[in-house]
Amino acid sequence: MLNKQFRREILIALLIVVLMFILSLYDYLVHEHHHAFSFENIPFFTGLLGIIGALFITVVVKILEKIVSRGEDSYERYYTS
């Protein structure tokens, strides 16, 4: 079973996603934008671009973590007496 705290966090995340969807529908249906490029007229383009950008940043950070991070043993020689 899911505990009460986890269910509450899932509910909050779901409400945020629904709110973001409603706001992007409002933006798409009500506001008229004049875009510089034709591909910017694709519905929800900016939202999809933001999600793809966030995923890209996450992947880059994970790769950099593997390259730059040290093992736990390397810190012991500096901080032990």
PyMOL Python script that loads the backbone (N, CA, C, O; Angstrom):
from pymol import cmd

cmd.read_pdbstr("""\
ATOM      1  N   MET A   1       0.828  -1.191   0.000  1.00  0.00           N
ATOM      2  CA  MET A   1       0.000   0.000   0.000  1.00  0.00           C
ATOM      3  C   MET A   1       0.869   1.251   0.000  1.00  0.00           C
ATOM      4  O   MET A   1       1.998   1.246   0.492  1.00  0.00           O
ATOM      5  N   LEU A   2       0.330   2.298  -0.550  1.00  0.00           N
ATOM      6  CA  LEU A   2       1.029   3.573  -0.560  1.00  0.00           C
ATOM      7  C   LEU A   2       0.734   4.310   0.731  1.00  0.00           C
ATOM      8  O   LEU A   2      -0.406   4.352   1.193  1.00  0.00           O
ATOM      9  N   ASN A   3       1.778   4.891   1.310  1.00  0.00           N
ATOM     10  CA  ASN A   3       1.545   5.621   2.539  1.00  0.00           C
ATOM     11  C   ASN A   3       0.895   6.971   2.246  1.00  0.00           C
ATOM     12  O   ASN A   3       0.838   7.403   1.095  1.00  0.00           O
ATOM     13  N   LYS A   4       0.414   7.624   3.276  1.00  0.00           N
ATOM     14  CA  LYS A   4      -0.359   8.852   3.131  1.00  0.00           C
ATOM     15  C   LYS A   4       0.476   9.981   2.524  1.00  0.00           C
ATOM     16  O   LYS A   4      -0.029  10.731   1.689  1.00  0.00           O
ATOM     17  N   GLN A   5       1.732  10.113   2.922  1.00  0.00           N
ATOM     18  CA  GLN A   5       2.609  11.172   2.413  1.00  0.00           C
ATOM     19  C   GLN A   5       2.858  11.010   0.907  1.00  0.00           C
ATOM     20  O   GLN A   5       2.839  11.989   0.160  1.00  0.00           O
ATOM     21  N   PHE A   6       3.089   9.771   0.474  1.00  0.00           N
ATOM     22  CA  PHE A   6       3.355   9.517  -0.939  1.00  0.00           C
ATOM     23  C   PHE A   6       2.123   9.822  -1.782  1.00  0.00           C
ATOM     24  O   PHE A   6       2.240  10.411  -2.857  1.00  0.00           O
ATOM     25  N   ARG A   7       0.947   9.429  -1.306  1.00  0.00           N
ATOM     26  CA  ARG A   7      -0.290   9.722  -2.030  1.00  0.00           C
ATOM     27  C   ARG A   7      -0.512  11.231  -2.144  1.00  0.00           C
ATOM     28  O   ARG A   7      -0.978  11.715  -3.176  1.00  0.00           O
ATOM     29  N   ARG A   8      -0.182  11.966  -1.093  1.00  0.00           N
ATOM     30  CA  ARG A   8      -0.331  13.420  -1.109  1.00  0.00           C
ATOM     31  C   ARG A   8       0.615  14.045  -2.138  1.00  0.00           C
ATOM     32  O   ARG A   8       0.221  14.959  -2.864  1.00  0.00           O
ATOM     33  N   GLU A   9       1.849  13.564  -2.205  1.00  0.00           N
ATOM     34  CA  GLU A   9       2.808  14.088  -3.177  1.00  0.00           C
ATOM     35  C   GLU A   9       2.379  13.778  -4.606  1.00  0.00           C
ATOM     36  O   GLU A   9       2.542  14.614  -5.495  1.00  0.00           O
ATOM     37  N   ILE A  10       1.834  12.585  -4.835  1.00  0.00           N
ATOM     38  CA  ILE A  10       1.331  12.213  -6.159  1.00  0.00           C
ATOM     39  C   ILE A  10       0.167  13.116  -6.551  1.00  0.00           C
ATOM     40  O   ILE A  10       0.081  13.549  -7.700  1.00  0.00           O
ATOM     41  N   LEU A  11      -0.725  13.405  -5.613  1.00  0.00           N
ATOM     42  CA  LEU A  11      -1.864  14.273  -5.874  1.00  0.00           C
ATOM     43  C   LEU A  11      -1.411  15.691  -6.230  1.00  0.00           C
ATOM     44  O   LEU A  11      -1.945  16.301  -7.156  1.00  0.00           O
ATOM     45  N   ILE A  12      -0.436  16.208  -5.502  1.00  0.00           N
ATOM     46  CA  ILE A  12       0.089  17.547  -5.786  1.00  0.00           C
ATOM     47  C   ILE A  12       0.736  17.582  -7.176  1.00  0.00           C
ATOM     48  O   ILE A  12       0.518  18.527  -7.934  1.00  0.00           O
ATOM     49  N   ALA A  13       1.524  16.564  -7.511  1.00  0.00           N
ATOM     50  CA  ALA A  13       2.159  16.510  -8.831  1.00  0.00           C
ATOM     51  C   ALA A  13       1.109  16.430  -9.936  1.00  0.00           C
ATOM     52  O   ALA A  13       1.250  17.078 -10.973  1.00  0.00           O
ATOM     53  N   LEU A  14       0.068  15.644  -9.721  1.00  0.00           N
ATOM     54  CA  LEU A  14      -1.002  15.526 -10.709  1.00  0.00           C
ATOM     55  C   LEU A  14      -1.732  16.855 -10.890  1.00  0.00           C
ATOM     56  O   LEU A  14      -2.054  17.235 -12.016  1.00  0.00           O
ATOM     57  N   LEU A  15      -1.991  17.556  -9.805  1.00  0.00           N
ATOM     58  CA  LEU A  15      -2.650  18.852  -9.894  1.00  0.00           C
ATOM     59  C   LEU A  15      -1.791  19.870 -10.646  1.00  0.00           C
ATOM     60  O   LEU A  15      -2.315  20.677 -11.414  1.00  0.00           O
ATOM     61  N   ILE A  16      -0.489  19.834 -10.432  1.00  0.00           N
ATOM     62  CA  ILE A  16       0.416  20.744 -11.150  1.00  0.00           C
ATOM     63  C   ILE A  16       0.411  20.442 -12.641  1.00  0.00           C
ATOM     64  O   ILE A  16       0.398  21.363 -13.458  1.00  0.00           O
ATOM     65  N   VAL A  17       0.420  19.161 -13.006  1.00  0.00           N
ATOM     66  CA  VAL A  17       0.398  18.781 -14.421  1.00  0.00           C
ATOM     67  C   VAL A  17      -0.913  19.220 -15.067  1.00  0.00           C
ATOM     68  O   VAL A  17      -0.909  19.737 -16.184  1.00  0.00           O
ATOM     69  N   VAL A  18      -2.032  19.020 -14.376  1.00  0.00           N
ATOM     70  CA  VAL A  18      -3.323  19.438 -14.918  1.00  0.00           C
ATOM     71  C   VAL A  18      -3.369  20.954 -15.078  1.00  0.00           C
ATOM     72  O   VAL A  18      -3.872  21.449 -16.087  1.00  0.00           O
ATOM     73  N   LEU A  19      -2.858  21.694 -14.112  1.00  0.00           N
ATOM     74  CA  LEU A  19      -2.827  23.147 -14.203  1.00  0.00           C
ATOM     75  C   LEU A  19      -1.970  23.605 -15.380  1.00  0.00           C
ATOM     76  O   LEU A  19      -2.357  24.513 -16.115  1.00  0.00           O
ATOM     77  N   MET A  20      -0.810  22.981 -15.560  1.00  0.00           N
ATOM     78  CA  MET A  20       0.054  23.341 -16.687  1.00  0.00           C
ATOM     79  C   MET A  20      -0.633  23.048 -18.017  1.00  0.00           C
ATOM     80  O   MET A  20      -0.499  23.821 -18.965  1.00  0.00           O
ATOM     81  N   PHE A  21      -1.371  21.935 -18.095  1.00  0.00           N
ATOM     82  CA  PHE A  21      -2.082  21.587 -19.322  1.00  0.00           C
ATOM     83  C   PHE A  21      -3.186  22.603 -19.613  1.00  0.00           C
ATOM     84  O   PHE A  21      -3.356  23.023 -20.758  1.00  0.00           O
ATOM     85  N   ILE A  22      -3.933  22.997 -18.588  1.00  0.00           N
ATOM     86  CA  ILE A  22      -4.989  23.993 -18.767  1.00  0.00           C
ATOM     87  C   ILE A  22      -4.407  25.329 -19.216  1.00  0.00           C
ATOM     88  O   ILE A  22      -4.958  25.978 -20.104  1.00  0.00           O
ATOM     89  N   LEU A  23      -3.297  25.741 -18.607  1.00  0.00           N
ATOM     90  CA  LEU A  23      -2.670  27.003 -18.994  1.00  0.00           C
ATOM     91  C   LEU A  23      -2.143  26.962 -20.424  1.00  0.00           C
ATOM     92  O   LEU A  23      -2.242  27.959 -21.139  1.00  0.00           O
ATOM     93  N   SER A  24      -1.586  25.835 -20.855  1.00  0.00           N
ATOM     94  CA  SER A  24      -1.087  25.776 -22.220  1.00  0.00           C
ATOM     95  C   SER A  24      -2.241  25.692 -23.221  1.00  0.00           C
ATOM     96  O   SER A  24      -2.112  26.187 -24.341  1.00  0.00           O
ATOM     97  N   LEU A  25      -3.367  25.075 -22.840  1.00  0.00           N
ATOM     98  CA  LEU A  25      -4.549  25.111 -23.709  1.00  0.00           C
ATOM     99  C   LEU A  25      -5.061  26.540 -23.848  1.00  0.00           C
ATOM    100  O   LEU A  25      -5.405  26.975 -24.947  1.00  0.00           O
ATOM    101  N   TYR A  26      -5.112  27.260 -22.752  1.00  0.00           N
ATOM    102  CA  TYR A  26      -5.539  28.651 -22.777  1.00  0.00           C
ATOM    103  C   TYR A  26      -4.624  29.482 -23.673  1.00  0.00           C
ATOM    104  O   TYR A  26      -5.091  30.283 -24.482  1.00  0.00           O
ATOM    105  N   ASP A  27      -3.330  29.283 -23.520  1.00  0.00           N
ATOM    106  CA  ASP A  27      -2.368  30.026 -24.332  1.00  0.00           C
ATOM    107  C   ASP A  27      -2.535  29.700 -25.805  1.00  0.00           C
ATOM    108  O   ASP A  27      -2.439  30.587 -26.654  1.00  0.00           O
ATOM    109  N   TYR A  28      -2.783  28.436 -26.115  1.00  0.00           N
ATOM    110  CA  TYR A  28      -2.915  28.016 -27.509  1.00  0.00           C
ATOM    111  C   TYR A  28      -4.216  28.528 -28.132  1.00  0.00           C
ATOM    112  O   TYR A  28      -4.220  28.939 -29.292  1.00  0.00           O
ATOM    113  N   LEU A  29      -5.307  28.508 -27.385  1.00  0.00           N
ATOM    114  CA  LEU A  29      -6.605  28.853 -27.947  1.00  0.00           C
ATOM    115  C   LEU A  29      -6.903  30.352 -27.923  1.00  0.00           C
ATOM    116  O   LEU A  29      -7.597  30.847 -28.811  1.00  0.00           O
ATOM    117  N   VAL A  30      -6.403  31.076 -26.943  1.00  0.00           N
ATOM    118  CA  VAL A  30      -6.793  32.473 -26.775  1.00  0.00           C
ATOM    119  C   VAL A  30      -5.780  33.442 -27.368  1.00  0.00           C
ATOM    120  O   VAL A  30      -6.161  34.348 -28.110  1.00  0.00           O
ATOM    121  N   HIS A  31      -4.516  33.274 -27.062  1.00  0.00           N
ATOM    122  CA  HIS A  31      -3.510  34.234 -27.516  1.00  0.00           C
ATOM    123  C   HIS A  31      -3.107  33.965 -28.958  1.00  0.00           C
ATOM    124  O   HIS A  31      -2.931  32.819 -29.370  1.00  0.00           O
ATOM    125  N   GLU A  32      -2.967  35.029 -29.700  1.00  0.00           N
ATOM    126  CA  GLU A  32      -2.450  34.912 -31.060  1.00  0.00           C
ATOM    127  C   GLU A  32      -1.003  35.389 -31.063  1.00  0.00           C
ATOM    128  O   GLU A  32      -0.709  36.532 -30.712  1.00  0.00           O
ATOM    129  N   HIS A  33      -0.122  34.510 -31.459  1.00  0.00           N
ATOM    130  CA  HIS A  33       1.300  34.834 -31.481  1.00  0.00           C
ATOM    131  C   HIS A  33       1.760  34.956 -32.925  1.00  0.00           C
ATOM    132  O   HIS A  33       1.269  34.257 -33.811  1.00  0.00           O
ATOM    133  N   HIS A  34       2.678  35.824 -33.138  1.00  0.00           N
ATOM    134  CA  HIS A  34       3.297  35.958 -34.453  1.00  0.00           C
ATOM    135  C   HIS A  34       4.726  35.457 -34.324  1.00  0.00           C
ATOM    136  O   HIS A  34       5.582  36.114 -33.732  1.00  0.00           O
ATOM    137  N   HIS A  35       4.964  34.290 -34.888  1.00  0.00           N
ATOM    138  CA  HIS A  35       6.247  33.632 -34.732  1.00  0.00           C
ATOM    139  C   HIS A  35       7.162  33.932 -35.909  1.00  0.00           C
ATOM    140  O   HIS A  35       6.715  34.211 -37.021  1.00  0.00           O
ATOM    141  N   ALA A  36       8.437  33.866 -35.629  1.00  0.00           N
ATOM    142  CA  ALA A  36       9.434  34.134 -36.657  1.00  0.00           C
ATOM    143  C   ALA A  36       9.652  32.926 -37.558  1.00  0.00           C
ATOM    144  O   ALA A  36       9.985  33.082 -38.733  1.00  0.00           O
ATOM    145  N   PHE A  37       9.465  31.719 -37.016  1.00  0.00           N
ATOM    146  CA  PHE A  37       9.710  30.501 -37.783  1.00  0.00           C
ATOM    147  C   PHE A  37       8.409  29.711 -37.906  1.00  0.00           C
ATOM    148  O   PHE A  37       7.553  29.774 -37.024  1.00  0.00           O
ATOM    149  N   SER A  38       8.268  28.975 -38.995  1.00  0.00           N
ATOM    150  CA  SER A  38       7.021  28.251 -39.236  1.00  0.00           C
ATOM    151  C   SER A  38       6.822  27.089 -38.256  1.00  0.00           C
ATOM    152  O   SER A  38       5.684  26.763 -37.918  1.00  0.00           O
ATOM    153  N   PHE A  39       7.907  26.462 -37.795  1.00  0.00           N
ATOM    154  CA  PHE A  39       7.751  25.333 -36.887  1.00  0.00           C
ATOM    155  C   PHE A  39       7.268  25.764 -35.503  1.00  0.00           C
ATOM    156  O   PHE A  39       6.838  24.921 -34.715  1.00  0.00           O
ATOM    157  N   GLU A  40       7.331  27.052 -35.196  1.00  0.00           N
ATOM    158  CA  GLU A  40       6.827  27.537 -33.914  1.00  0.00           C
ATOM    159  C   GLU A  40       5.302  27.564 -33.868  1.00  0.00           C
ATOM    160  O   GLU A  40       4.727  27.769 -32.798  1.00  0.00           O
ATOM    161  N   ASN A  41       4.640  27.363 -34.995  1.00  0.00           N
ATOM    162  CA  ASN A  41       3.185  27.306 -35.039  1.00  0.00           C
ATOM    163  C   ASN A  41       2.643  25.937 -34.648  1.00  0.00           C
ATOM    164  O   ASN A  41       1.429  25.772 -34.532  1.00  0.00           O
ATOM    165  N   ILE A  42       3.511  24.957 -34.442  1.00  0.00           N
ATOM    166  CA  ILE A  42       3.085  23.626 -34.007  1.00  0.00           C
ATOM    167  C   ILE A  42       2.468  23.760 -32.615  1.00  0.00           C
ATOM    168  O   ILE A  42       3.055  24.392 -31.737  1.00  0.00           O
ATOM    169  N   PRO A  43       1.288  23.170 -32.408  1.00  0.00           N
ATOM    170  CA  PRO A  43       0.658  23.279 -31.085  1.00  0.00           C
ATOM    171  C   PRO A  43       1.555  22.720 -29.988  1.00  0.00           C
ATOM    172  O   PRO A  43       2.145  21.651 -30.144  1.00  0.00           O
ATOM    173  N   PHE A  44       1.654  23.439 -28.892  1.00  0.00           N
ATOM    174  CA  PHE A  44       2.421  23.048 -27.700  1.00  0.00           C
ATOM    175  C   PHE A  44       3.912  22.896 -27.987  1.00  0.00           C
ATOM    176  O   PHE A  44       4.602  22.156 -27.286  1.00  0.00           O
ATOM    177  N   PHE A  45       4.412  23.585 -29.003  1.00  0.00           N
ATOM    178  CA  PHE A  45       5.826  23.483 -29.369  1.00  0.00           C
ATOM    179  C   PHE A  45       6.730  23.938 -28.229  1.00  0.00           C
ATOM    180  O   PHE A  45       7.712  23.267 -27.911  1.00  0.00           O
ATOM    181  N   THR A  46       6.407  25.071 -27.612  1.00  0.00           N
ATOM    182  CA  THR A  46       7.276  25.595 -26.554  1.00  0.00           C
ATOM    183  C   THR A  46       7.276  24.682 -25.335  1.00  0.00           C
ATOM    184  O   THR A  46       8.312  24.512 -24.691  1.00  0.00           O
ATOM    185  N   GLY A  47       6.133  24.094 -25.010  1.00  0.00           N
ATOM    186  CA  GLY A  47       6.081  23.161 -23.891  1.00  0.00           C
ATOM    187  C   GLY A  47       6.904  21.912 -24.150  1.00  0.00           C
ATOM    188  O   GLY A  47       7.651  21.455 -23.283  1.00  0.00           O
ATOM    189  N   LEU A  48       6.762  21.360 -25.360  1.00  0.00           N
ATOM    190  CA  LEU A  48       7.552  20.179 -25.719  1.00  0.00           C
ATOM    191  C   LEU A  48       9.039  20.496 -25.759  1.00  0.00           C
ATOM    192  O   LEU A  48       9.869  19.687 -25.344  1.00  0.00           O
ATOM    193  N   LEU A  49       9.364  21.671 -26.257  1.00  0.00           N
ATOM    194  CA  LEU A  49      10.769  22.074 -26.290  1.00  0.00           C
ATOM    195  C   LEU A  49      11.327  22.194 -24.872  1.00  0.00           C
ATOM    196  O   LEU A  49      12.473  21.820 -24.627  1.00  0.00           O
ATOM    197  N   GLY A  50      10.531  22.710 -23.944  1.00  0.00           N
ATOM    198  CA  GLY A  50      10.968  22.816 -22.556  1.00  0.00           C
ATOM    199  C   GLY A  50      11.191  21.456 -21.916  1.00  0.00           C
ATOM    200  O   GLY A  50      12.175  21.259 -21.204  1.00  0.00           O
ATOM    201  N   ILE A  51      10.284  20.514 -22.164  1.00  0.00           N
ATOM    202  CA  ILE A  51      10.433  19.162 -21.607  1.00  0.00           C
ATOM    203  C   ILE A  51      11.660  18.477 -22.181  1.00  0.00           C
ATOM    204  O   ILE A  51      12.423  17.846 -21.449  1.00  0.00           O
ATOM    205  N   ILE A  52      11.853  18.597 -23.487  1.00  0.00           N
ATOM    206  CA  ILE A  52      13.023  17.983 -24.122  1.00  0.00           C
ATOM    207  C   ILE A  52      14.305  18.619 -23.593  1.00  0.00           C
ATOM    208  O   ILE A  52      15.292  17.921 -23.362  1.00  0.00           O
ATOM    209  N   GLY A  53      14.298  19.939 -23.400  1.00  0.00           N
ATOM    210  CA  GLY A  53      15.469  20.617 -22.849  1.00  0.00           C
ATOM    211  C   GLY A  53      15.782  20.167 -21.435  1.00  0.00           C
ATOM    212  O   GLY A  53      16.946  19.972 -21.086  1.00  0.00           O
ATOM    213  N   ALA A  54      14.747  20.000 -20.617  1.00  0.00           N
ATOM    214  CA  ALA A  54      14.965  19.539 -19.243  1.00  0.00           C
ATOM    215  C   ALA A  54      15.530  18.118 -19.226  1.00  0.00           C
ATOM    216  O   ALA A  54      16.427  17.817 -18.438  1.00  0.00           O
ATOM    217  N   LEU A  55      15.012  17.252 -20.085  1.00  0.00           N
ATOM    218  CA  LEU A  55      15.538  15.888 -20.164  1.00  0.00           C
ATOM    219  C   LEU A  55      16.988  15.886 -20.648  1.00  0.00           C
ATOM    220  O   LEU A  55      17.809  15.109 -20.160  1.00  0.00           O
ATOM    221  N   PHE A  56      17.296  16.754 -21.605  1.00  0.00           N
ATOM    222  CA  PHE A  56      18.659  16.858 -22.111  1.00  0.00           C
ATOM    223  C   PHE A  56      19.615  17.304 -21.006  1.00  0.00           C
ATOM    224  O   PHE A  56      20.696  16.734 -20.851  1.00  0.00           O
ATOM    225  N   ILE A  57      19.223  18.313 -20.246  1.00  0.00           N
ATOM    226  CA  ILE A  57      20.064  18.793 -19.148  1.00  0.00           C
ATOM    227  C   ILE A  57      20.276  17.690 -18.114  1.00  0.00           C
ATOM    228  O   ILE A  57      21.380  17.533 -17.594  1.00  0.00           O
ATOM    229  N   THR A  58      19.225  16.926 -17.814  1.00  0.00           N
ATOM    230  CA  THR A  58      19.341  15.831 -16.850  1.00  0.00           C
ATOM    231  C   THR A  58      20.337  14.781 -17.328  1.00  0.00           C
ATOM    232  O   THR A  58      21.157  14.299 -16.547  1.00  0.00           O
ATOM    233  N   VAL A  59      20.267  14.428 -18.599  1.00  0.00           N
ATOM    234  CA  VAL A  59      21.189  13.427 -19.150  1.00  0.00           C
ATOM    235  C   VAL A  59      22.624  13.951 -19.124  1.00  0.00           C
ATOM    236  O   VAL A  59      23.545  13.209 -18.782  1.00  0.00           O
ATOM    237  N   VAL A  60      22.823  15.205 -19.478  1.00  0.00           N
ATOM    238  CA  VAL A  60      24.168  15.785 -19.470  1.00  0.00           C
ATOM    239  C   VAL A  60      24.737  15.798 -18.053  1.00  0.00           C
ATOM    240  O   VAL A  60      25.916  15.500 -17.857  1.00  0.00           O
ATOM    241  N   VAL A  61      23.916  16.138 -17.070  1.00  0.00           N
ATOM    242  CA  VAL A  61      24.381  16.150 -15.681  1.00  0.00           C
ATOM    243  C   VAL A  61      24.764  14.742 -15.229  1.00  0.00           C
ATOM    244  O   VAL A  61      25.770  14.575 -14.541  1.00  0.00           O
ATOM    245  N   LYS A  62      23.993  13.741 -15.597  1.00  0.00           N
ATOM    246  CA  LYS A  62      24.327  12.365 -15.228  1.00  0.00           C
ATOM    247  C   LYS A  62      25.648  11.924 -15.861  1.00  0.00           C
ATOM    248  O   LYS A  62      26.448  11.240 -15.223  1.00  0.00           O
ATOM    249  N   ILE A  63      25.869  12.311 -17.096  1.00  0.00           N
ATOM    250  CA  ILE A  63      27.126  11.957 -17.768  1.00  0.00           C
ATOM    251  C   ILE A  63      28.298  12.669 -17.100  1.00  0.00           C
ATOM    252  O   ILE A  63      29.337  12.057 -16.850  1.00  0.00           O
ATOM    253  N   LEU A  64      28.134  13.972 -16.808  1.00  0.00           N
ATOM    254  CA  LEU A  64      29.202  14.716 -16.138  1.00  0.00           C
ATOM    255  C   LEU A  64      29.481  14.177 -14.744  1.00  0.00           C
ATOM    256  O   LEU A  64      30.621  14.205 -14.282  1.00  0.00           O
ATOM    257  N   GLU A  65      28.448  13.687 -14.077  1.00  0.00           N
ATOM    258  CA  GLU A  65      28.645  13.101 -12.747  1.00  0.00           C
ATOM    259  C   GLU A  65      29.557  11.882 -12.822  1.00  0.00           C
ATOM    260  O   GLU A  65      30.416  11.689 -11.962  1.00  0.00           O
ATOM    261  N   LYS A  66      29.368  11.068 -13.846  1.00  0.00           N
ATOM    262  CA  LYS A  66      30.220   9.880 -14.021  1.00  0.00           C
ATOM    263  C   LYS A  66      31.666  10.285 -14.314  1.00  0.00           C
ATOM    264  O   LYS A  66      32.600   9.628 -13.854  1.00  0.00           O
ATOM    265  N   ILE A  67      31.851  11.359 -15.073  1.00  0.00           N
ATOM    266  CA  ILE A  67      33.194  11.780 -15.470  1.00  0.00           C
ATOM    267  C   ILE A  67      33.924  12.470 -14.324  1.00  0.00           C
ATOM    268  O   ILE A  67      35.103  12.198 -14.098  1.00  0.00           O
ATOM    269  N   VAL A  68      33.250  13.359 -13.593  1.00  0.00           N
ATOM    270  CA  VAL A  68      33.908  14.246 -12.653  1.00  0.00           C
ATOM    271  C   VAL A  68      33.949  13.700 -11.229  1.00  0.00           C
ATOM    272  O   VAL A  68      34.873  14.021 -10.481  1.00  0.00           O
ATOM    273  N   SER A  69      32.984  12.893 -10.839  1.00  0.00           N
ATOM    274  CA  SER A  69      32.889  12.488  -9.434  1.00  0.00           C
ATOM    275  C   SER A  69      34.053  11.592  -9.019  1.00  0.00           C
ATOM    276  O   SER A  69      34.659  10.895  -9.834  1.00  0.00           O
ATOM    277  N   ARG A  70      34.336  11.639  -7.733  1.00  0.00           N
ATOM    278  CA  ARG A  70      35.396  10.810  -7.155  1.00  0.00           C
ATOM    279  C   ARG A  70      34.763   9.705  -6.319  1.00  0.00           C
ATOM    280  O   ARG A  70      33.586   9.771  -5.964  1.00  0.00           O
ATOM    281  N   GLY A  71      35.544   8.716  -6.018  1.00  0.00           N
ATOM    282  CA  GLY A  71      35.081   7.664  -5.124  1.00  0.00           C
ATOM    283  C   GLY A  71      35.081   8.145  -3.682  1.00  0.00           C
ATOM    284  O   GLY A  71      35.700   9.158  -3.357  1.00  0.00           O
ATOM    285  N   GLU A  72      34.391   7.421  -2.830  1.00  0.00           N
ATOM    286  CA  GLU A  72      34.314   7.831  -1.429  1.00  0.00           C
ATOM    287  C   GLU A  72      35.681   7.758  -0.738  1.00  0.00           C
ATOM    288  O   GLU A  72      35.929   8.513   0.202  1.00  0.00           O
ATOM    289  N   ASP A  73      36.550   6.885  -1.174  1.00  0.00           N
ATOM    290  CA  ASP A  73      37.850   6.723  -0.537  1.00  0.00           C
ATOM    291  C   ASP A  73      38.761   7.936  -0.763  1.00  0.00           C
ATOM    292  O   ASP A  73      39.644   8.204   0.051  1.00  0.00           O
ATOM    293  N   SER A  74      38.558   8.649  -1.831  1.00  0.00           N
ATOM    294  CA  SER A  74      39.448   9.766  -2.132  1.00  0.00           C
ATOM    295  C   SER A  74      39.278  10.917  -1.151  1.00  0.00           C
ATOM    296  O   SER A  74      40.200  11.715  -0.979  1.00  0.00           O
ATOM    297  N   TYR A  75      38.128  11.022  -0.507  1.00  0.00           N
ATOM    298  CA  TYR A  75      37.914  12.104   0.450  1.00  0.00           C
ATOM    299  C   TYR A  75      38.537  11.797   1.814  1.00  0.00           C
ATOM    300  O   TYR A  75      38.844  12.714   2.576  1.00  0.00           O
ATOM    301  N   GLU A  76      38.716  10.555   2.110  1.00  0.00           N
ATOM    302  CA  GLU A  76      39.247  10.172   3.439  1.00  0.00           C
ATOM    303  C   GLU A  76      40.675  10.660   3.661  1.00  0.00           C
ATOM    304  O   GLU A  76      41.037  11.012   4.784  1.00  0.00           O
ATOM    305  N   ARG A  77      41.471  10.684   2.635  1.00  0.00           N
ATOM    306  CA  ARG A  77      42.863  11.114   2.829  1.00  0.00           C
ATOM    307  C   ARG A  77      42.963  12.606   3.123  1.00  0.00           C
ATOM    308  O   ARG A  77      43.960  13.047   3.697  1.00  0.00           O
ATOM    309  N   TYR A  78      41.958  13.396   2.746  1.00  0.00           N
ATOM    310  CA  TYR A  78      41.985  14.826   3.028  1.00  0.00           C
ATOM    311  C   TYR A  78      41.386  15.185   4.375  1.00  0.00           C
ATOM    312  O   TYR A  78      41.803  16.165   4.993  1.00  0.00           O
ATOM    313  N   TYR A  79      40.421  14.414   4.841  1.00  0.00           N
ATOM    314  CA  TYR A  79      39.666  14.812   6.024  1.00  0.00           C
ATOM    315  C   TYR A  79      39.882  13.919   7.248  1.00  0.00           C
ATOM    316  O   TYR A  79      39.201  14.097   8.258  1.00  0.00           O
ATOM    317  N   THR A  80      40.785  12.992   7.182  1.00  0.00           N
ATOM    318  CA  THR A  80      41.078  12.159   8.361  1.00  0.00           C
ATOM    319  C   THR A  80      42.432  12.583   8.935  1.00  0.00           C
ATOM    320  O   THR A  80      43.333  13.022   8.219  1.00  0.00           O
ATOM    321  N   SER A  81      42.531  12.437  10.221  1.00  0.00           N
ATOM    322  CA  SER A  81      43.802  12.824  10.838  1.00  0.00           C
ATOM    323  C   SER A  81      44.540  11.617  11.366  1.00  0.00           C
ATOM    324  O   SER A  81      45.631  11.754  11.919  1.00  0.00           O
TER     325      SER A  81
END
""", "prot")
cmd.dss("prot")
cmd.show_as("cartoon", "prot")
cmd.util.cbc("prot")
cmd.orient("prot")
